[in-house]
Amino acid sequence: MRNELIAFATLSLAAVTVAAAPMIAQAAPHRHRVQVCHSAGRNARNTGTVVGAVAGGLLGNAVSHNAGGAIVGAGVGAVAGHQIAKHNGKDCHYEWRTY
C-alpha cells in the first residue's frame, strides 16, 4: 500500500510538472532592445526659428542692400533655423523593454 501511494504521488507530481511546463515557459518575459527618441521641445524650436530669422534678415540685407532682401532672408532663415533646431534637439538612446 505504501509503495502504491508513493508511486501514485510521484506520477501525479510528474504529470503536474509536465502540464505546467508550457505555462511556466510562456510566462517568462521577452526582452527587446529598442531605440527611444525624444524630440526637442517647443522652446528649442521657437528659439531656432527666431535666431534663424534674425540671422537670415541680416544676411539678406547685407547681400541685397534693401528691405526686400532682408524680408526674404528672414523667411528663409526662420525656416532653416526651425528645421536645424528640430533635428539637432533629438535625444536618442537604447532601452530594454519587456513584453
PAMITOR-539150 format. One line per field, with one value per atom (N, C-alpha, C): residue number from 1; residue in one letter; chain; atom name; x, y, z. Coordinates in Angstrom, 2 decimals. Atoms other than C-alpha are relative to their C-alpha. Layout:
BEGIN
n [NUM	...]
res [A	...]
chain [A	...]
atom [CA	...]
u [X	...]
v [Y	...]
w [Z	...]
end
This chain:
BEGIN
n [1	1	1	2	2	2	3	3	3	4	4	4	5	5	5	6	6	6	7	7	7	8	8	8	9	9	9	10	10	10	11	11	11	12	12	12	13	13	13	14	14	14	15	15	15	16	16	16	17	17	17	18	18	18	19	19	19	20	20	20	21	21	21	22	22	22	23	23	23	24	24	24	25	25	25	26	26	26	27	27	27	28	28	28	29	29	29	30	30	30	31	31	31	32	32	32	33	33	33	34	34	34	35	35	35	36	36	36	37	37	37	38	38	38	39	39	39	40	40	40	41	41	41	42	42	42	43	43	43	44	44	44	45	45	45	46	46	46	47	47	47	48	48	48	49	49	49	50	50	50	51	51	51	52	52	52	53	53	53	54	54	54	55	55	55	56	56	56	57	57	57	58	58	58	59	59	59	60	60	60	61	61	61	62	62	62	63	63	63	64	64	64	65	65	65	66	66	66	67	67	67	68	68	68	69	69	69	70	70	70	71	71	71	72	72	72	73	73	73	74	74	74	75	75	75	76	76	76	77	77	77	78	78	78	79	79	79	80	80	80	81	81	81	82	82	82	83	83	83	84	84	84	85	85	85	86	86	86	87	87	87	88	88	88	89	89	89	90	90	90	91	91	91	92	92	92	93	93	93	94	94	94	95	95	95	96	96	96	97	97	97	98	98	98	99	99	99]
res [M	M	M	R	R	R	N	N	N	E	E	E	L	L	L	I	I	I	A	A	A	F	F	F	A	A	A	T	T	T	L	L	L	S	S	S	L	L	L	A	A	A	A	A	A	V	V	V	T	T	T	V	V	V	A	A	A	A	A	A	A	A	A	P	P	P	M	M	M	I	I	I	A	A	A	Q	Q	Q	A	A	A	A	A	A	P	P	P	H	H	H	R	R	R	H	H	H	R	R	R	V	V	V	Q	Q	Q	V	V	V	C	C	C	H	H	H	S	S	S	A	A	A	G	G	G	R	R	R	N	N	N	A	A	A	R	R	R	N	N	N	T	T	T	G	G	G	T	T	T	V	V	V	V	V	V	G	G	G	A	A	A	V	V	V	A	A	A	G	G	G	G	G	G	L	L	L	L	L	L	G	G	G	N	N	N	A	A	A	V	V	V	S	S	S	H	H	H	N	N	N	A	A	A	G	G	G	G	G	G	A	A	A	I	I	I	V	V	V	G	G	G	A	A	A	G	G	G	V	V	V	G	G	G	A	A	A	V	V	V	A	A	A	G	G	G	H	H	H	Q	Q	Q	I	I	I	A	A	A	K	K	K	H	H	H	N	N	N	G	G	G	K	K	K	D	D	D	C	C	C	H	H	H	Y	Y	Y	E	E	E	W	W	W	R	R	R	T	T	T	Y	Y	Y]
chain [A	A	A	A	A	A	A	A	A	A	A	A	A	A	A	A	A	A	A	A	A	A	A	A	A	A	A	A	A	A	A	A	A	A	A	A	A	A	A	A	A	A	A	A	A	A	A	A	A	A	A	A	A	A	A	A	A	A	A	A	A	A	A	A	A	A	A	A	A	A	A	A	A	A	A	A	A	A	A	A	A	A	A	A	A	A	A	A	A	A	A	A	A	A	A	A	A	A	A	A	A	A	A	A	A	A	A	A	A	A	A	A	A	A	A	A	A	A	A	A	A	A	A	A	A	A	A	A	A	A	A	A	A	A	A	A	A	A	A	A	A	A	A	A	A	A	A	A	A	A	A	A	A	A	A	A	A	A	A	A	A	A	A	A	A	A	A	A	A	A	A	A	A	A	A	A	A	A	A	A	A	A	A	A	A	A	A	A	A	A	A	A	A	A	A	A	A	A	A	A	A	A	A	A	A	A	A	A	A	A	A	A	A	A	A	A	A	A	A	A	A	A	A	A	A	A	A	A	A	A	A	A	A	A	A	A	A	A	A	A	A	A	A	A	A	A	A	A	A	A	A	A	A	A	A	A	A	A	A	A	A	A	A	A	A	A	A	A	A	A	A	A	A	A	A	A	A	A	A	A	A	A	A	A	A	A	A	A	A	A	A	A	A	A	A	A	A]
atom [N	CA	C	N	CA	C	N	CA	C	N	CA	C	N	CA	C	N	CA	C	N	CA	C	N	CA	C	N	CA	C	N	CA	C	N	CA	C	N	CA	C	N	CA	C	N	CA	C	N	CA	C	N	CA	C	N	CA	C	N	CA	C	N	CA	C	N	CA	C	N	CA	C	N	CA	C	N	CA	C	N	CA	C	N	CA	C	N	CA	C	N	CA	C	N	CA	C	N	CA	C	N	CA	C	N	CA	C	N	CA	C	N	CA	C	N	CA	C	N	CA	C	N	CA	C	N	CA	C	N	CA	C	N	CA	C	N	CA	C	N	CA	C	N	CA	C	N	CA	C	N	CA	C	N	CA	C	N	CA	C	N	CA	C	N	CA	C	N	CA	C	N	CA	C	N	CA	C	N	CA	C	N	CA	C	N	CA	C	N	CA	C	N	CA	C	N	CA	C	N	CA	C	N	CA	C	N	CA	C	N	CA	C	N	CA	C	N	CA	C	N	CA	C	N	CA	C	N	CA	C	N	CA	C	N	CA	C	N	CA	C	N	CA	C	N	CA	C	N	CA	C	N	CA	C	N	CA	C	N	CA	C	N	CA	C	N	CA	C	N	CA	C	N	CA	C	N	CA	C	N	CA	C	N	CA	C	N	CA	C	N	CA	C	N	CA	C	N	CA	C	N	CA	C	N	CA	C	N	CA	C	N	CA	C	N	CA	C	N	CA	C	N	CA	C	N	CA	C	N	CA	C	N	CA	C	N	CA	C	N	CA	C	N	CA	C]
u [0.81	0.00	0.86	-0.88	2.77	0.70	-0.68	4.64	-0.95	0.97	1.46	-0.29	0.24	0.88	1.17	-1.19	4.47	0.02	0.03	4.14	-1.07	1.07	0.82	0.40	-0.43	2.27	1.08	-1.07	5.35	-0.57	0.61	3.27	-0.86	0.82	0.89	0.87	-0.93	3.78	0.62	-0.57	5.33	-1.03	1.04	2.01	-0.25	0.20	1.55	1.17	-1.20	5.13	-0.02	0.04	4.73	-1.11	1.11	1.37	0.30	-0.29	2.70	1.21	-1.22	5.95	-0.27	0.25	4.46	-0.48	0.47	2.72	1.14	-1.14	5.93	0.89	-0.82	7.87	-0.68	0.73	5.16	-0.03	0.06	5.13	1.31	-1.29	8.81	-0.08	0.09	9.05	1.02	-0.91	10.60	0.57	-0.65	13.14	0.48	-0.42	13.79	0.73	-0.74	16.27	-0.62	0.65	14.52	0.64	-0.53	15.68	-1.14	1.00	13.78	0.55	-0.43	13.98	-1.02	0.83	12.63	0.39	-0.31	12.36	0.17	-0.21	13.31	-1.34	1.23	10.75	-0.37	0.50	8.72	0.89	-0.85	11.01	1.26	-1.22	14.09	-0.29	0.35	12.31	-0.34	0.33	10.96	1.27	-1.26	14.43	0.75	-0.66	15.88	-0.64	0.71	13.20	0.35	-0.30	13.87	1.44	-1.42	17.66	0.22	-0.13	17.39	-0.58	0.62	15.05	0.88	-0.87	17.35	1.25	-1.23	20.47	-0.29	0.37	18.70	-0.32	0.32	17.37	1.25	-1.27	20.82	0.80	-0.74	22.42	-0.68	0.74	19.67	0.17	-0.21	20.06	1.42	-1.40	23.85	0.23	-0.21	23.63	-0.76	0.82	20.80	-0.03	0.00	21.11	-1.38	1.35	17.30	-0.90	0.92	14.27	-0.53	0.50	13.10	0.92	-0.97	16.29	-0.02	0.05	16.01	-1.23	1.23	12.42	0.13	-0.20	13.27	1.02	-1.02	16.38	-0.54	0.59	14.38	-0.92	0.88	11.82	0.77	-0.82	14.43	0.76	-0.73	16.43	-0.89	0.93	13.36	-0.30	0.27	12.55	1.24	-1.23	16.18	0.30	-0.26	16.58	-0.93	0.98	13.41	0.38	-0.35	14.49	1.29	-1.27	18.02	-0.24	0.29	16.71	-0.80	0.83	14.17	0.84	-0.80	16.74	1.17	-1.11	19.56	-0.47	0.50	17.34	-0.47	0.44	16.70	0.95	-0.75	17.81	-0.37	0.27	18.07	0.89	-0.75	19.14	-0.73	0.59	18.51	-0.48	0.55	16.34	-0.38	0.52	15.47	-1.44	1.41	11.74	-0.47	0.54	9.85	-1.42	1.34	6.83	-0.60]
v [-1.19	0.00	1.26	-1.17	2.43	0.24	-0.14	1.75	0.51	-0.48	2.28	1.49	-1.40	5.60	0.86	-0.73	6.73	0.06	0.03	5.65	0.95	-0.89	7.49	1.47	-1.37	10.66	0.42	-0.31	10.51	0.24	-0.18	10.06	1.26	-1.21	12.83	1.25	-1.13	15.21	0.15	-0.05	14.30	0.53	-0.46	14.88	1.50	-1.43	18.29	0.80	-0.69	19.26	0.09	0.01	18.25	0.92	-0.85	20.03	1.48	-1.40	23.22	0.55	-0.47	23.40	1.01	-1.04	25.23	1.32	-1.24	27.72	0.75	-0.64	28.38	0.63	-0.54	28.85	1.20	-1.09	31.10	1.24	-1.12	33.27	0.79	-0.69	34.18	1.24	-1.23	37.81	0.01	-0.17	38.64	1.40	-1.31	41.44	0.37	-0.51	43.56	1.32	-1.26	46.36	0.92	-0.94	49.38	1.37	-1.36	52.85	0.96	-0.98	55.66	1.39	-1.36	59.24	1.00	-1.10	62.35	1.23	-1.15	65.38	1.25	-1.27	68.92	0.61	-0.63	70.85	1.20	-1.15	73.71	1.22	-1.17	76.30	-0.03	0.11	74.98	0.31	-0.26	75.07	1.47	-1.43	78.58	0.85	-0.73	79.80	-0.13	0.21	78.27	0.81	-0.78	79.98	1.48	-1.43	83.41	0.30	-0.22	83.10	-0.09	0.14	81.90	1.19	-1.16	84.76	1.24	-1.17	87.40	-0.13	0.18	85.92	0.09	-0.07	85.47	1.42	-1.40	89.04	0.84	-0.76	90.47	-0.39	0.45	88.35	0.47	-0.46	89.19	1.49	-1.44	92.91	0.31	-0.23	92.70	-0.35	0.42	90.91	0.91	-0.74	92.89	1.51	-1.43	96.28	0.63	-0.58	96.70	-0.85	0.65	95.71	-1.33	1.24	93.03	-1.17	1.05	91.03	-0.40	0.29	91.33	-0.84	0.77	90.02	-1.43	1.36	87.08	-0.76	0.64	86.34	-0.41	0.33	86.43	-1.21	1.15	83.99	-1.29	1.19	81.55	-0.38	0.27	81.89	-0.58	0.54	81.22	-1.47	1.41	78.00	-0.85	0.77	76.86	-0.14	0.07	77.72	-0.96	0.92	75.82	-1.46	1.37	72.70	-0.46	0.36	72.76	-0.26	0.20	73.15	-1.27	1.20	70.37	-1.26	1.21	67.86	-0.12	0.06	68.79	-0.29	0.16	68.55	-1.39	1.36	64.80	-0.66	0.75	62.75	-1.47	1.41	59.09	-0.89	1.00	56.15	-1.34	1.34	52.41	-0.40	0.51	50.80	-1.47	1.37	47.23	0.05	0.03	46.68	-1.45	1.33	43.66	-0.05	0.18	42.43	-1.28]
w [0.00	0.00	0.00	-0.08	0.90	-1.34	1.30	-2.38	-1.07	0.96	-4.35	0.20	-0.31	-2.60	-0.47	0.46	-3.32	-1.52	1.47	-6.95	-0.54	0.43	-7.30	0.19	-0.26	-5.72	-0.99	0.95	-7.97	-1.39	1.33	-11.13	-0.05	-0.03	-10.08	-0.09	0.03	-9.46	-1.39	1.35	-12.83	-0.99	0.92	-14.61	0.16	-0.25	-12.98	-0.54	0.50	-13.84	-1.52	1.47	-17.49	-0.50	0.42	-17.75	0.25	-0.34	-16.11	-0.74	0.66	-18.10	-1.11	1.02	-21.13	0.59	-0.61	-18.85	0.66	-0.63	-16.97	-1.07	1.08	-20.22	-0.66	0.64	-21.62	0.89	-0.91	-18.53	0.05	-0.02	-18.97	-0.90	0.80	-20.17	-1.14	1.14	-23.53	0.07	-0.05	-23.53	-1.39	1.30	-26.61	0.21	-0.04	-27.17	-1.05	0.91	-28.70	0.12	0.00	-29.68	0.32	-0.43	-27.96	-0.27	0.31	-29.24	0.55	-0.47	-27.58	-0.80	0.85	-29.85	0.85	-0.68	-28.97	0.39	-0.46	-27.03	-0.85	0.77	-28.41	0.18	-0.24	-26.78	-0.84	0.80	-28.58	-1.47	1.40	-31.94	-0.21	0.13	-31.32	0.02	-0.05	-30.37	-1.31	1.29	-33.54	-1.10	1.01	-35.62	0.11	-0.19	-34.10	-0.37	0.32	-34.33	-1.51	1.45	-37.94	-0.74	0.65	-38.86	0.12	-0.19	-37.37	-0.85	0.79	-38.97	-1.49	1.41	-42.31	-0.44	0.32	-42.23	-0.12	0.09	-41.51	-1.24	1.18	-44.22	-1.28	1.18	-46.74	-0.22	0.12	-46.02	-0.44	0.39	-46.36	-1.46	1.39	-49.70	-0.97	0.97	-51.35	0.24	-0.36	-49.57	-0.11	-0.02	-49.48	0.90	-0.93	-47.42	-0.55	0.60	-49.88	0.28	-0.29	-49.42	1.46	-1.44	-45.65	0.33	-0.27	-45.69	-0.50	0.55	-47.96	0.84	-0.83	-45.91	1.35	-1.30	-42.67	-0.12	0.21	-44.08	-0.18	0.24	-45.35	1.27	-1.25	-42.13	1.08	-0.99	-39.99	-0.25	0.34	-41.84	0.28	-0.22	-41.77	1.49	-1.44	-38.07	0.71	-0.59	-37.17	-0.28	0.38	-39.08	0.69	-0.66	-37.65	1.48	-1.43	-34.08	0.23	-0.15	-34.61	-0.13	0.21	-35.88	0.96	-0.95	-33.51	1.42	-1.36	-30.45	0.35	-0.30	-30.64	0.98	-0.99	-27.69	-0.17	0.26	-28.72	0.86	-0.76	-26.59	-0.12	0.05	-26.35	1.39	-1.24	-23.68	-0.19	0.00	-22.78	0.45	-0.34	-22.78	0.10	-0.23	-21.51	-0.54	0.59	-23.47	0.49]
end
